[in-house]
Amino acid sequence: MKCKSCGGEIRLTDKTCPYCGRLLTETAGHQAEPEAFQKKSEKSKGGLRKALSDNIPIVISAVVMLLLIVGICVASYISENAYHFREDAMRRESVKKYDEYSVKIQEYLDGGDYTGFSAFKEYHNIAEYEAPYDELNQLWDITKVYTRLVSAVESALIQGPEAKLRDQDSDVFDVQMAISRFYDEFKWNQSKIDADPYKDRMYDMKKKADIILKIYLGMDDAAREAYFEASDAKQKAYLEEVILHD
Amino acid sequence: MTKKVILGISILINLVLAYFLIQGVIDAREELKFEYVEQETLRPDSLRMYLERENYGVAASLSHPIRGGAEIDELDEDYYLLGEYADTLFLKAIFEKSGDTATATACDQRLAEIREKMPAYSELLDKIEESVKKTIRE
């Protein structure tokens, strides 16, 4: 307890405050029977110590249990979100390695190899839409639909002589969708593309898409125009003829 | 219930929890390992199946990520190279038409490298080459 006068720490058996010397009246009861007080106090302390020592193993076990439960929750959380952790780590890595990666990206672009560029971006989980890669935003978008076009056309057309037939309706649908996605994306973003520093690359991609339609789907410039003006059903019928005929 | 019984039960529960924790840590470590080829678009089993079914175009499409630098397990490398061969042939025709002569030449070199690397598959490579040629309309 504390002395009312100076606030110093006093014991129940003190007659005067050891700090200010004040006569302590508040401890009078304890001073009257100091031995009884001490015995009672020792008994209480002993009881407390015994209770504590008896329960220590249970308390430790409970603490361990709590820690184990927390550990299981953390491990489950990491497991559930591992994909995002990995992705985030790779994205941060791609920002760190910008100098190295930008040289490689430039090589792909200089070679007009946009599917390679897209594959590089996917594999290294480049932090698209984030600085310092954000200047490539529009190019990423067009490359995605261009790569989809390449994949759809090659998947539908390149079959061995004894190929087991795939779902041909699905092949035709994929090609039709991929064509419309690429040309629509280009048309809808025309003004952005024209103002983009990578405008030439995107026009080159469109030129290559035209070539794909020409050499693999038999559409010259006039046929391509006619294809885009035709209804969905007619577009489908044209692609069915080309893909199924092959 | 005596304290000993409570302690015994809690130790048992802790043992079970410890087992789950160890299992959880092992699972988390596995999940955190980045195996692009296994976990992303490249699946060796699918690729093998498409090659066996002679759907070379699908195999070509599945092998795109290799050109982005994906590392392939040695055991599965042949399948991916066959897919890449079809993909490179398909793209080479586009590069030739678009005037990217250097890239078309690089494609030729890559095709030659794959052929050199896989002499046992020369018949299959011929078949793939024929299949791609057949799709070109001009």
Contacts between the chains, C-beta under 8 A, distances in Angstrom:
chain1	res1	chain2	res2	distance
A	54	B	3	6.5
A	55	B	3	7.1
A	57	B	7	5.3
A	58	B	3	6.3
A	58	B	6	5.9
A	58	B	7	5.3
A	58	B	10	6.6
A	61	B	7	6.1
A	61	B	10	4.1
A	61	B	11	6.0
A	61	B	14	6.3
A	62	B	10	6.5
A	64	B	14	5.4
A	65	B	10	6.2
A	65	B	13	6.2
A	65	B	14	5.4
A	65	B	17	6.5
A	68	B	14	6.1
A	68	B	17	3.8
A	68	B	18	6.0
A	68	B	20	7.9
A	68	B	21	5.5
A	69	B	17	6.5
A	71	B	21	4.6
A	71	B	24	7.5
A	71	B	25	7.9
A	72	B	17	6.5
A	72	B	20	5.3
A	72	B	21	5.1
A	72	B	24	5.4
A	75	B	21	6.4
A	75	B	24	3.2
A	75	B	25	5.2
A	75	B	27	7.2
A	75	B	28	4.9
A	76	B	24	5.8
A	76	B	28	8.0
A	78	B	28	4.2
A	78	B	31	7.4
A	78	B	32	7.1
A	79	B	24	6.6
A	79	B	27	5.0
A	79	B	28	4.4
A	79	B	31	5.1
A	82	B	28	6.6
A	82	B	31	3.4
A	82	B	32	5.0
A	83	B	31	7.5
A	85	B	32	6.5
A	86	B	32	6.5
A	86	B	34	5.1
A	90	B	34	7.4
A	111	B	100	6.4
A	111	B	102	6.6
A	111	B	103	4.1
A	111	B	106	6.9
A	112	B	95	6.6
A	112	B	98	6.3
A	112	B	100	4.2
A	112	B	103	5.7
A	113	B	67	7.5
A	113	B	91	7.6
A	113	B	95	8.0
A	113	B	103	5.8
A	115	B	64	5.7
A	115	B	67	6.9
A	115	B	87	7.9
A	115	B	91	6.8
A	116	B	67	4.4
A	116	B	68	6.6
A	118	B	64	7.5
A	118	B	68	7.4
A	119	B	64	4.9
A	119	B	65	4.8
A	119	B	66	7.4
A	119	B	67	4.8
A	119	B	68	2.9
A	119	B	69	7.7
A	119	B	70	7.6
A	120	B	67	7.6
A	120	B	68	3.9
A	120	B	69	6.1
A	121	B	68	7.1
A	122	B	40	7.7
A	122	B	41	7.8
A	122	B	65	6.1
A	122	B	68	6.0
A	123	B	36	6.3
A	123	B	65	5.4
A	123	B	68	3.9
A	123	B	69	5.4
A	123	B	70	5.0
A	124	B	68	7.1
A	124	B	69	7.0
A	147	B	64	7.0
A	150	B	61	7.7
A	150	B	90	7.6
A	150	B	91	7.5
A	151	B	61	4.1
A	151	B	64	6.9
A	153	B	57	8.0
A	154	B	57	4.2
A	154	B	60	5.0
A	154	B	61	5.7
A	154	B	86	7.3
A	154	B	87	6.9
A	154	B	90	4.9
A	155	B	55	7.5
A	155	B	57	4.5
A	155	B	58	4.7
A	155	B	60	7.6
A	155	B	61	4.9
A	156	B	57	6.6
A	157	B	57	5.7
A	157	B	135	4.3
A	158	B	55	7.9
A	158	B	56	4.6
A	158	B	57	3.2
A	158	B	60	6.1
A	158	B	86	5.7
A	158	B	90	6.6
A	158	B	128	7.8
A	158	B	131	5.3
A	158	B	132	5.6
A	158	B	135	5.9
A	159	B	54	6.2
A	159	B	55	6.1
A	159	B	56	6.7
A	159	B	57	6.6
A	159	B	131	6.2
A	160	B	54	2.8
A	160	B	55	7.6
A	160	B	56	5.9
A	160	B	127	5.7
A	160	B	128	7.5
A	160	B	131	5.2
A	161	B	54	7.2
A	161	B	127	7.2
A	161	B	130	7.6
A	161	B	131	7.3
A	162	B	54	5.7
A	163	B	53	6.3
A	163	B	54	3.8
A	163	B	55	5.8
A	163	B	56	7.9
A	164	B	53	4.2
A	164	B	54	6.9
A	164	B	55	7.3
A	166	B	53	7.9
A	166	B	55	5.9
A	166	B	58	7.4
A	204	B	98	7.3
A	207	B	98	5.9
A	208	B	94	5.5
A	208	B	98	5.4
A	211	B	94	5.3
A	211	B	97	4.6
A	211	B	98	5.7
A	212	B	94	6.2
A	214	B	97	7.7
A	214	B	137	7.8
A	214	B	138	7.1
A	215	B	93	6.0
A	215	B	94	7.3
A	215	B	97	6.2
A	215	B	136	5.5
A	215	B	137	5.9
A	215	B	138	5.7
A	216	B	135	5.7
A	216	B	136	6.9
A	216	B	137	6.7
A	217	B	137	7.5
A	218	B	137	4.5
A	218	B	138	7.9
A	246	B	134	7.1
A	246	B	135	6.3
